[in-house]
Amino acid sequence: MRISDTDLLLDHQMISVFKVIAGERAGEVFEIQNVEEQEIGLGRIQDNEFVIDDPLVARRHAQIILRGKHLFVVDLGTHNGTFLNSSRIVEHSSQLVKSGDQIKIGSTVLEII
């Protein structure tokens, strides 16, 4: 779901968002619902919550997971990998992400706000 930079409050609580800072969708901002647990699929096919149309991106490439108040990124065993702050994530392992971190998938870079 797209939101503007001014819509970052939900019921007077900060919500987690990421902004696309490089790639085809640069400038777009997406919210991560303020719920106890949520998984956001990232990849080329349309059934992902966040679709990345890039030949370097797998059909189901990665997930951003909200667990309580923490965000994690998981690479789903892809050939080209998922990078957190320039370091490749080990396949199928979850890495904690925080505000300011950057996730690179293909030519797309997401920044956690």
Backbone as a ProteinNet text record, in pm:
[ID]
protein_1_A
[PRIMARY]
MRISDTDLLLDHQMISVFKVIAGERAGEVFEIQNVEEQEIGLGRIQDNEFVIDDPLVARRHAQIILRGKHLFVVDLGTHNGTFLNSSRIVEHSSQLVKSGDQIKIGSTVLEII
[TERTIARY]
84	0	89.3	65	143.2	91.7	184.6	147.1	237.9	198.3	283.1	370	472.3	560.5	486	370.2	295.3	198.3	183.4	87.6	154.7	260.3	336.9	280.5	166.4	105.7	-20.7	-40.8	-160.5	-212.1	-332.3	-389	-290.1	-221.9	-127.6	-6.6	20.7	139.2	223.2	354	442.1	428	424.9	423.1	557.1	589	713.2	689.2	784.3	773.5	908.3	903.6	1027.6	1007	1114.4	1113.2	1207.9	1164.2	1248.7	1340.9	1472.2	1566.5	1644.7	1634.4	1697.8	1619	1615.2	1543.7	1421.8	1348.6	1234.3	1127.2	1111.4	1006.2	1059.1	1175.5	1238.2	1139.9	1141.9	1056.7	929	890.4	768.3	793.8	690.8	697.9	587.8	620.2	526.5	519.6	398.8	381.3	383.1	424.6	417.1	318	203.6	94.8	141.9	86.6	120	40	78.5	14.1	121.5	79.4	174.5	274	224.3	313.9	261.8	352.8	317	437.4	410.1	515.1	484	583.4	568.3	660.3	600.3	677.6	731	856.5	919.9	968.1	936.5	980.4	913	938.3	890.4	743.9	688.1	551.6	448	329.3	224.4	167.1	186.1	127.6	214.6	327	406	338	352.2	297.8	374.3	502.6	584.6	650.1	602.8	650.2	766.7	875	993.6	1014.2	988.1	1000.9	1145.4	1226.9	1370.7	1419.2	1489.7	1535.6	1635.1	1695.5	1788.5	1716.6	1584.7	1504.7	1428.8	1432.5	1360.4	1209.8	1134.1	987.7	946.1	1002.1	983.8	1123.9	1164.4	1304.1	1333.8	1252.3	1280.8	1150.7	1162.5	1050.6	1098.7	1011.6	1029.8	925.3	969.9	881.7	875.7	754.3	731.3	692.2	769.5	738.8	742.6	625.7	619.1	664	768.1	820.1	945.8	979.1	1103.3	1076	1161.4	1156.5	1276.2	1251.2	1356.6	1347.2	1459.6	1459.9	1516.4	1456	1496.2	1514.8	1628.4	1648.8	1590.4	1513.3	1444.1	1523.3	1655.9	1739.7	1764.8	1783.1	1796.6	1940	1951.2	2082.7	2158.4	2089.5	2154.9	2161.7	2093.3	2104.8	2027.1	2021	1961.8	2069.2	2082.8	2190.6	2133.1	2191.2	2156.3	2279	2266.8	2379.4	2507.1	2493.8	2603.8	2656.1	2602.9	2646.2	2538.8	2583.1	2488.3	2429.8	2298.5	2228.9	2242.5	2271.9	2278	2138.1	2130.7	2001.8	1920	1792	1692.9	1721	1808.5	1829.6	1765.4	1716.9	1655.2	1756.8	1756.2	1845.3	1759.9	1787	1716.8	1750.2	1647.8	1669.8	1613.7	1673.3	1630.2	1626.3	1575.1	1564.4	1700.8	1702.1	1825.4	1893.4	1858	1916.4	1867.7	1953.1	1918.2	1921.2	1816.9	1803.5	1812.2	1904.7	1921.9	1878.3	1786.4	1735.5	1741.8	1828	1848.6	1899.8	1837.4	1880.3	1797.1	1708.4	1621.1	1683.2	1681.7	1729.6	1615.6	1584.9	1483.1	1552.3	1501.6	1554.7	1444.7	1476.3	1380.5	1377.9	1257.5	1242.5	1201.6
-116.5	0	123.9	214.8	337.5	439	512.3	622.9	739.8	856	973	990.4	1074.6	1100	1161.4	1222.8	1286.9	1192.5	1070.2	974.6	868.4	901	800.9	769.9	828	799.2	718.3	616	533.1	522.9	577	578	636.4	743.3	814.4	731.4	622.8	541.8	540.3	542.1	533.7	395.9	389.8	262.1	244.8	122.8	95.8	116.5	178.7	200.5	178	148.8	150.4	232.7	296.1	383.7	325.4	324.8	276.8	392.2	372.1	480.3	457.3	337.1	309.2	199.7	206.1	106.3	166.9	82.2	124.6	196.7	161	219.1	326	383.9	484.5	595.7	633.7	740.4	691.7	567.2	514.4	479.7	498.9	469.5	369.4	267	160	142.3	118	96.3	-51.8	-79.3	-213.6	-202.5	-266.5	-252.2	-275.5	-198.6	-207	-320.1	-443.8	-562.6	-646.6	-746.2	-828.4	-901.7	-960.5	-1031.3	-1018.5	-989.3	-975.3	-1014.8	-1080.2	-1115.9	-1048.8	-979.9	-908.8	-975	-1036.2	-1101.3	-999.8	-1017.7	-933.6	-1022.7	-986.5	-1065.4	-1021.8	-1097.7	-1060.9	-1091	-1195.7	-1234.1	-1153.3	-1144.7	-1055.9	-1094.4	-1217.7	-1250.9	-1206.3	-1140.7	-1077.5	-947	-911.3	-783	-665.7	-685.9	-582.8	-644.9	-606.4	-663.9	-580.7	-650.5	-586.7	-645.6	-566.9	-612	-593	-693.2	-685.4	-827.4	-850.5	-986.2	-1042.8	-958.8	-1005.9	-1051.7	-1033.3	-1065.9	-1196.5	-1286.3	-1413.3	-1390.7	-1490.5	-1480	-1457	-1531.2	-1510.2	-1493.2	-1371.6	-1340.4	-1329.5	-1251.9	-1224.1	-1192.5	-1181.1	-1137.8	-1034.3	-938.9	-850.9	-896.6	-926.3	-982.8	-888.2	-858.1	-781.7	-880.1	-883.4	-967.3	-876.7	-849.5	-756.2	-619.2	-566.8	-434	-442.6	-562.8	-582.5	-620.2	-569.4	-603.3	-690.9	-790.1	-878.8	-888.9	-917.8	-949.3	-1090.2	-1166	-1304.4	-1322.7	-1376.9	-1416.5	-1556.6	-1579.2	-1706.1	-1805.9	-1801.3	-1898.1	-1861.2	-1733.5	-1686	-1692.8	-1702.8	-1708.4	-1575.7	-1464.1	-1332.7	-1270.3	-1328.5	-1285.3	-1159.7	-1136.8	-1018.5	-958	-826.3	-759	-663.5	-665.5	-572.2	-487.1	-357.4	-264.8	-318.1	-364	-413.3	-552	-615.3	-750.8	-849.7	-956.2	-1057.6	-1133.3	-1151.1	-1224.5	-1374.1	-1453.1	-1598	-1648.2	-1736.9	-1790	-1844.7	-1811.1	-1859.7	-1818	-1721.3	-1671.3	-1533.4	-1500.5	-1369.4	-1274.4	-1152.9	-1049.6	-933.9	-889.5	-776.8	-650.1	-571.4	-443.4	-332	-213.6	-98.3	24.5	131	255.4	294.9	328.8	368.3	254.9	130.6	16.4	14	-39.5	-52.1	-198.5	-236.9	-373.1	-363.9	-441.1	-439.7	-573.6	-566.5	-683.6	-650.1	-717.5	-679.9	-536.9	-453.6	-313.3	-222.1	-282.5	-205.8	-196.6	-76.4	-55	4.7	-60.8	-14.7	38.8	149.2	201.5	196.4	140.2	135.1	274	327	461.8	446.8
0	0	0	-89.6	-96.4	3.1	61	147.3	115.9	157	138.2	262.2	250.6	363.9	481.3	456.6	564.9	632.9	584.9	640.5	725.9	795	867.9	1006.4	1042.2	1171.2	1150.7	1231.9	1227.5	1369.7	1393.7	1528.9	1629	1590.8	1676.7	1716.7	1645.4	1670.3	1543.6	1560.5	1445.3	1382.9	1251.7	1182.9	1112.8	1078.6	1007.1	858	793	649.3	584.7	455.1	378.7	254	212.3	96	-7.9	-133.3	-241.9	-281.3	-265	-294.6	-423.6	-480.9	-610.7	-679.6	-811.2	-889.5	-956.4	-1027	-1106.5	-1023.7	-898.4	-814.1	-718.9	-750.5	-663.6	-629.5	-502.3	-452.5	-387.2	-413.4	-351.7	-205	-124.1	18.4	51.2	130.1	164.5	314.7	362.6	505.9	538.6	659.8	714.6	829.2	815	911	1053.5	1143.4	1285	1349.9	1318.3	1375.3	1444.2	1518.8	1594.6	1505	1394.8	1303.5	1160.9	1070.3	929.4	845.7	731.3	636.3	504.3	449.3	322.4	221.5	119.8	15.1	-84.5	-125.2	-225.8	-338.7	-461.6	-575.3	-704	-811.4	-945.6	-971.1	-908.4	-944.7	-866.7	-926	-876.4	-740.9	-693.5	-563.3	-445.7	-473	-367.7	-326.4	-201.3	-155.5	-216.7	-246	-308.1	-431.1	-548.7	-674.6	-727.9	-764.4	-822	-960.7	-1063.3	-1201.8	-1246.9	-1219.6	-1244.5	-1272.7	-1385.2	-1417.2	-1315.3	-1232.1	-1129.2	-1002.6	-999.3	-882.1	-907.8	-810.5	-821.5	-808.4	-852.3	-841.2	-697.1	-605.1	-461.3	-404.4	-384.9	-356.3	-206.2	-136.1	5.2	77.9	209.2	291.4	390.6	419	533.7	633.8	755.2	856.7	976.2	1018.4	1140.4	1248.8	1355.8	1472.6	1594.8	1650.4	1762.2	1716.7	1779.4	1743.9	1658	1609.1	1535	1389.3	1300.4	1158.4	1124.3	1039	992.1	840.5	775.8	633.3	618.3	526	500.8	351	310.2	171.4	155.6	49.7	31.5	-53.5	-43.9	-113.9	-258.9	-286	-423.2	-474.1	-606.1	-670.6	-656.5	-679.2	-676.9	-538.7	-442.7	-304	-269.1	-138.8	-78.8	9.6	5.6	77.8	181.3	299.9	406.1	432.8	404	422.1	355.7	232.5	147.8	182.9	286.1	322.5	279.2	211.6	165.1	284.1	282	386.3	357.1	459	443.8	408.2	308.1	262.8	378.3	379.3	475.5	619.6	641.6	777.8	788.6	906.7	926.8	989.3	938.8	988.7	1039.9	1161.4	1219.3	1140.8	1109.2	1041.7	1128.1	1112.9	1190.9	1101.3	1153.6	1078.2	1021.3	893.3	825.8	750.9	782.1	710.9	566.2	477.7	337.1	295.4	221.9	169.8	18.2	-42.1	-187.7	-244.4	-340.8	-411.2	-559.6	-634.4	-774.8	-779.4	-862.5	-870	-780.1	-700.1	-611.6	-472.2	-416.4	-280.3	-199.5	-87.5	5.8	130.1	183.5	308.9	412.8	528.5	639.1	702.5	716.4	776	919.8
[MASK]
+++++++++++++++++++++++++++++++++++++++++++++++++++++++++++++++++++++++++++++++++++++++++++++++++++++++++++++++++

